[in-house]
Structures are given as structure tokens and as C-alpha cells.
């Protein structure tokens, strides 16, 4: 299937079912995102999504934001054992100890990166791995043409790991690249693809 057409008559990528997925697809997915805090949030949520359906994380996003202090790296970096216990007891989020610990550890790595390289350090690191934009004929014709990882996502994963981050494999990082607009994987016939061409 190349696109799906909703009750509103709009052609979208086939995964963009009506409701929350359609809103996320229409307003966020593939839109260039900048800033250390928004990118840290996206990276953290992509880590939580690993092994789950994205809709689970999407529906819990407000609770994640509250639980993780708005994903301000320096605030999350200060979390201690009491915070870990609080998070593990919070039914509003995904209560996976390893993933929670990874977010706290990653916050410390991002805080250190920002202390060393200044505000925007994570943004610059992530965006330095953005591939060249696709020309319209290179746009995926269907979801089978969309990769799960690329050489660029592997390189970014390696750079993030070198900066001390964990839970940042090439597949998770490619999902971040799609979500944050480093790549545009809207398929041919999707109204977002047509708007970008």
C-alpha cells in the first residue's frame, strides 16, 4: 500500500491511521526540529518506543514530559535513586528500569556535552549527520522502500555513543532522524510529500 486516504479525503503515509497517528504524521513527523531539549525528548521517547508500538509512547508523552522534568537535560541529570523509584511507580509512563536509567544517563551525557560545547551542542551533533535531501524521484513509493537504518544513522549512533549516550543504536537513531526531520520519508502520493516536492 502506498498511501491511505482518511475520511477527510487526505492521502497520507499508510501508517498514519486516523486520530493521534494522523495528527502526529501531519504536524510533526518529518518536520525539522531543532534545540537540545526537543531533540533530547525525541531521542528519549524513541528509546522508550523500542519494542513497543509508537502509539503507546505517543499517548503517554504528556506523562513522560511531566515525569522527566520537561526533558531538561540538566534537571534529569540530577535525578537520584528516589527519582528512579518514583518513575518506576509511575503508571503514566513506560516503567522499564533499563530505559529509565538510560534517559538519566543520557541526560548526564548531554549536560556534559552542553557544558563543554555550549548551548545547542546536541542539536549541532545530531544535525551534522543529516543526509542530503532526496530529490522527488528518490522519494519512497511505499513503506517497503523506507529503511530501518542508514549509514548516516549508524554514524550518528556512533557519535552519540562516543559522547556517552546509550540506547542509541542505528535503528533508534534513524527513527529519531525521521521524527525530527533530518530525513523525509513521506511516501509518494502523501500530501506531505507533495507539499515538500
For each residue, the residues with C-beta under 8 A, 3 or more apart:
1: 4 14 142 143
2: 14 141 142 187 188 189
3: 11 12 13 14 187 188 189 190
4: 1 11 12 13 14 16 17
5: 9 10 11 12
6: 9 10 12 18 22
7: 18
8:
9: 5 6
10: 5 6 26 191
11: 3 4 5 189 190 191
12: 3 4 5 6 16 22 25 26 190 191 192
13: 3 4 16 25 143 185 186 187 190 192
14: 1 2 3 4 142 143 187
15: 21 25 143
16: 4 12 13 21 22 24 25 26
17: 4 21 22
18: 6 7 21 22
19: 22 23
20: 23 24 55 58 59
21: 15 16 17 18 24 25 54 55 58
22: 6 12 16 17 18 19 25 26
23: 19 20 26 27
24: 16 20 21 27 28 29 58
25: 12 13 15 16 21 22 28 29 192
26: 10 12 16 22 23 192
27: 23 24 31
28: 24 25 31 33 179
29: 24 25 178 179 186
30: 178 179 181 183 184 185 186 192 196
31: 27 28 181
32: 180 181 182
33: 28 38 39 42 179 180 181
34: 38 39 123 127
35: 38 39 120 123
36: 39 40 73 110 114 119 120 121 122 123
37: 40 41 70 71 72 73
38: 33 34 35 41 42 71 180
39: 33 34 35 36 42 43 122 123 126 176 180
40: 36 37 43 44 71 73 106 107 110 122
41: 37 38 44 45 64 65 68 71
42: 33 38 39 45 46 176 179 180
43: 39 40 46 47 106 160 165 168 172 173 176
44: 40 41 47 48 64 68 71 103 106
45: 41 42 48 49 57 61 64
46: 42 43 49 50 172 173 175 176 179
47: 43 44 50 99 102 103 106 167 168 172
48: 44 45 52 57 64 93 94 96 99 103
49: 45 46 52 53 54 56 57 172 175
50: 46 47 99 167 172
51:
52: 48 49 56 57 94
53: 49 56
54: 21 49 57 58
55: 20 21 58 59
56: 49 52 53 59 60 94
57: 45 48 49 52 54 60 61 64 94
58: 20 21 24 54 55 61
59: 20 55 56
60: 56 57 63 64 92 93 94
61: 45 57 58 64 65
62: 65 66
63: 60 66 67 90 92 93
64: 41 44 45 48 57 60 61 67 68 71 92 93
65: 41 61 62 68 70 71
66: 62 63 92
67: 63 64 86 87 90 92 93
68: 41 44 64 65 71 76 87 103
69: 72 75 76
70: 37 65 75
71: 37 38 40 41 44 64 65 68 76
72: 37 69 75 76
73: 36 37 40 76 77 107 110 111 114 122
74: 77 78 107 111 114
75: 69 70 72 78 79 107
76: 68 69 71 72 73 79 103 104 107
77: 73 74 104 107 108 110 111
78: 74 75
79: 75 76 83 84 87 104 107
80: 83 84
81: 84 85
82: 85 86
83: 79 80 86 87 104
84: 79 80 81 87 88 97 100 101 104
85: 81 82 88 89
86: 67 82 83 89 90
87: 67 68 79 83 84 90 93 95 100
88: 84 85 95 97 100
89: 85 86 95
90: 63 67 86 87 93 95
91: 95
92: 60 63 64 66 67
93: 48 60 63 64 67 87 90
94: 48 52 56 57 60 99
95: 87 88 89 90 91 100
96: 48 99 100
97: 84 88 100 101
98: 101 102 167
99: 47 48 50 94 96 102 103 167
100: 84 87 88 95 96 97 103 104
101: 84 97 98 104 105
102: 47 98 99 105 106 166 167
103: 44 47 48 68 76 99 100 106 107
104: 76 77 79 83 84 100 101 107 108
105: 101 102 108 109 164 165 166
106: 40 43 44 47 102 103 109 110 164 165 166 167 168
107: 40 73 74 75 76 77 79 103 104 110 111
108: 77 104 105 111 112 164
109: 105 106 112 113 163 164 165
110: 36 40 73 77 106 107 113 114 121 122 163 165
111: 73 74 77 107 108 114 115
112: 108 109 115 116 164
113: 109 110 116 117 121 122 125 163 164
114: 36 73 74 110 111 117 118 119 121 122
115: 111 112
116: 112 113 121
117: 113 114 121 124
118: 114 121
119: 36 114
120: 35 36 123 124
121: 36 110 113 114 116 117 118 124 125
122: 36 39 40 73 110 113 114 125 126
123: 34 35 36 39 120 126 127
124: 117 120 121 127 128
125: 113 121 122 128 129 156 159 160 163
126: 39 122 123 129 130 156 176 180 182
127: 34 123 124 130 182
128: 124 125 159
129: 125 126 152 153 155 156 159 177 182
130: 126 127 152 177 182 183
131: 150 152 182 183
132:
133: 184
134: 138 139 183 184
135: 138
136: 139 197
137:
138: 134 135
139: 134 136 184 186 187 188 193 197
140: 143 145 146 185 186 187 188
141: 2 145 187 188
142: 1 2 14 145 187
143: 1 13 14 15 140 146 187
144:
145: 140 141 142 187
146: 140 143 185 187
147: 150 174
148: 171 174
149: 153 154 169 170 171 173 174
150: 131 147 153 154 170 174 177 183
151: 154 155
152: 129 130 131 155 156 177 182 183
153: 129 149 150 156 157 170 171 173 174 177
154: 149 150 151 157 158 170 173
155: 129 151 152 158 159
156: 125 126 129 152 153 159 160 173 177
157: 153 154 160 161 168 169 170 172 173
158: 154 155 161 162
159: 125 128 129 155 156 162 163
160: 43 125 156 157 163 165 168 173
161: 157 158 164 165 166 168
162: 158 159
163: 109 110 113 125 159 160
164: 105 106 108 109 112 113 161
165: 43 105 106 109 110 160 161 168
166: 102 105 106 161
167: 47 50 98 99 102 106 172
168: 43 47 106 157 160 161 165 172 173
169: 149 157 172 173
170: 149 150 153 154 157 173 174
171: 148 149 153 174 175
172: 43 46 47 49 50 157 167 168 169 175 176
173: 43 46 149 153 154 156 157 160 168 169 170 176 177
174: 147 148 149 150 153 170 171 177 178 183
175: 46 49 171 172 178 179
176: 39 42 43 46 126 172 173 179 180 182
177: 129 130 150 152 153 156 173 174 180 182 183
178: 29 30 174 175 182 183 185
179: 28 29 30 33 42 46 175 176
180: 32 33 38 39 42 126 176 177
181: 30 31 32 33 184
182: 32 126 127 129 130 131 152 176 177 178
183: 30 130 131 134 150 152 174 177 178
184: 30 133 134 139 181 193 196
185: 13 30 140 146 178
186: 13 29 30 139 140 190 192 193 196
187: 2 3 13 14 139 140 141 142 143 145 146 190 193
188: 2 3 139 140 141 193
189: 2 3 11 193 194
190: 3 11 12 13 186 187 193 194
191: 10 11 12 194 195
192: 12 13 25 26 30 186 195 196
193: 139 184 186 187 188 189 190 196 197
194: 189 190 191 197
195: 191 192
196: 30 184 186 192 193
197: 136 139 193 194
